Amino acid sequence: MDDSKVVGGKVKKPGKRGRKPAKIDLKAKLERSRQSARECRARKKLRYQYLEELVSSRERAICALREELEMYKQWCMAMDQGKIPSEIKALLTGEEQNKSQQNSSRHMKAGKTDANSNSW
């Protein structure tokens, strides 16, 4: 018996469904595959280089923060013993000088503004 079916006025034969594969040149397909693999390896290499740079920069930042933390610990230990570290003194005197400079510049600006308003 014939296994063909009539569907919508067309005779369908049993077998593979879908599109028949076009005759693709096997060498061209292999070359495309190789090229794709090369590009994939290049992208992977770039990604790993970027990640390695990111890790090394973070490691440097961690080392710098650890050094800063150790410095602060030493400052705290010195202050617990009643000593004020010279670095803190320098920071405090630097802040006081900045404040006094800011105040004097404000007074000078205010004086100029008053002089300008009186000249009219």
Salt bridges, closest charged atoms under 4 A:
GLU31 OE2 - ARG38 NH2 3.14
